[in-house]
Amino acid sequence: MHIERSRLVSRLSELPAQWVAGLPLGLDEQGVYGRYFKCELRSQFQQRDVGGALLTHAALRAIGPEGEALDGSKLFSLAAGADGLLKLDRLCRLIHTLNHFVLAGQPAPLVLPIHPRLFEYVKGAHGRTFARMLAHFELSPTSIVLAVPGGLPQAVLDNYLGEGFAVRLSRD
């Protein structure tokens, strides 16, 4: 998937407010980034062998206001309540997806982590909003593998699968 840079900027500015409200996205020479609690959110990617297949895993690279590297888990601990956590988690997944597929033009699949605390708050329709976000950028959920914690109810997994995502139980 390739969207020209000017069109990507336009699509970023047209994101519905409720998806990432208050969490600005930007684009520079290094790629798509976000901001949260005065921190810059960027993507980093690592190839990992999963059952004999080499898959790309996305991870958060958080940079503090003074340019210092921050532990992403600490940033997620700042997210208060359902609204903050949901938006931060979606924002990170969107940043990774756009950097991987649109800017780098990498092939599928991409493994995206979902923060384990997310499941404390989301009660239904898991994956629906993220699938809509992908459609906004003309991307398909079938290119994404969501890394989820073990022990989730089958209904949660079925929701993700019903939206077109693949799921993988996370071990890290």
N, C-alpha and C positions, 0 to 999 in steps of 0.2 A: 504494500500500500504506500502510495506516495501522494502527499498533498503538498502543493507548492507553499513556500514559506508565507506569502501574503495571505493565502487562503487559510492556513493554519492560524495565523494571528487573528483573522476575522472569526474563525470558529471558536477560538479561545474567548474572544470578547462576547460571543453570543451564547455562551453556556448559561442555561437557566440558573438564576440566583439561588434557588433552593438546593442545588446540587453541591455547590462549594461556597456558599454565601460567606462573605467576609474573609475568605482565604484566597488571596490573589494568585493568579497564574501569570507567568511571563515566559518570554522566549528570548534567548540571547545566543551567542556563538557556541556555547556549551550545550544548549538544548532547552527543553521545557523545564521550568522550575516553579516552585511554589513558596509561599511564605506562611509561617505559623509561629506565633509568639516571638517575633523579631528574628526568627531563624529562617535560613534558606534551606529548602528541601530539594535535593537532587537525586538522580538515579545512579546506581552502580549495578553492574551486571556481572554474573559469574556463571560459567559453564559447569554443570554437575552431571555426573553419570547417574541416571535413574533407570535401573533395570536394563542396562545395556544401551540406553538412548542418552545422548548428550542433550540436556535441556538447559535453557537459559533461565536463571533465577534472578529476580529483581530484589534489590535491597535499598533501603533508605540511606542516603548520605545527608546528614543534617549538619549545617554549619551555623555556629552561633554568631551573635552580633559583632563580636571582635574577631571573627574569622576562624575561631577554634572549632575543631570537630566535636560533635556531640553524639552521645549514644542515642540512637533512635528510640530505644525503649524508654529513656527518660523523657523524651519529647512526648511520647504517647501517654506517659503518666500525668502530664500537664493537662491533657484533654479531659475536661470535666463533663460528666453526664453523657447522655446518649447523643445529643446534637454535636458536641465537640468531637467526640470519638468517631462518629459516623462520617463527618465531613473530613476529618484528618485522614482516616483510612481510605476513603474514596479518592481524596486528593492525591495521596501517595500512589495509589493504583493507577490513576489517570496519568500522572507524570511519568511513571514507568512505561506504561503502554504507549504513550505518544513518543517518548524517546526511543523505544525499541522498534516499533513498527513504522511510524511515520518519518521520524528524522533519520534513524539509522538504516531503515529499510530492511531490517532483519526478518528472517523467516519465522514462522510459527513453529512450535508453541512458545509461549512465555509463561513462566510460573510466577504467580503473584501471591505474596502472603496476605492473609487477612488476620488482622489483630485479634487474638483470642477473646478480648473483652467485648468485641463487637457483638458477640452472641448473647451477652447479658441484656442487650438493649433491643436488638431487632427481633421482632416476634413473628414476622411472616414476610413473604415476597422477597426472600433473600436473592440478591443479584439483579432484581428488576431495575433499580436506578442505575447501577453500573452498566447494565446492558444498554440502557437508553443513552448513557454518556458515550459509550462506544459507537452506537448508531449515529450520534451527532457528528462523529468524525469518520463516518463510513467504515468503521471497523466491526468485525464480527466477534461475538463471544466464543465462537468455536476455535479461535486462535489462542485462547487463554486457559491456563490450568490454575485453578484457585487452590492454594495450599491452606487447608483448614485443619484445626485441631481434631484429634480423635474424640470419640464419645458424643458427637453431635447426633441429634435425632435424625432418623432417616428422612423425615419431612423437610428438614433444612437442606440436606444433600439433594433431595428431589427438586427443590425449588431452584437451586443452582443449575442442576442438569436440565431442568425445564426451560431455563433461559438460554441454554446452549453452551454453558461453560463445562469444562471438564473439572473434576475435583481430585485432589490428592491429599491424603492424610499427611500432615506436616510432622516431621520428626525433629525440626530445629526451632 
